[in-house]
Amino acid sequence: MSKTPYTTDGEYTLYLLVDIFDSGNKMYSIFDSNNDHCGGIELKNPTSDTPEIGIELLENKRNQGIAKKVVKMLVQKVCQERDVEYFLLRISSRNHHSKHVFEKMGAIFIGEEDNIFKRLISKFSDKREALSEDEQKILEDCLNEENNEVVNRYKLLPDVFK
């Protein structure tokens, strides 16, 4: 982890943790003013006009307004470095709390997509007949369990935090 902060607002600091698998994606660790680890925030496709933000806070750090503060910090820092049309957010349809938090920030719903599991299974659907009957049953059970979950796509405009 880098010893030099990527950005800070005095209360929270983001340190570059890793360039994920040389993909260009950036993962930052979040620390509060007491140097307590709070979680991480990721910037996928950082050179895109629509980079994607993902955030994960430790259980004991949730519901304290941290997400809004660190998302604002990241958005402002990225926008100082270059122009961004909007930031993409992907949130599980089952994650009502995160949807609420980002909607309060001003995120705008732009559509839905299948979850990663459904997309992966559809790519290999022609291989199902090679599975045993038991394996096909397990696969069907998994598909049915995940069947009602979709990924909600939101856009967060950079000027929301100006």
Buried (B, 14 or more C-beta within 10 A) or exposed (E): EEEEEBBBEEEBBBBBBBEEEEEBBBBBBBBBEEEEEBBBBBBBEBEBEEBBBBBEBEEEBBEEEBBBBBBBBBBBBBBEEEEBEBBBBBBEEEBEEBBEBBEEBEBBBEEEEBBEBBEEBEEEEEEEEEEEEEEEEEBEEEEEEBEEBBBBBBBBBBEBBE
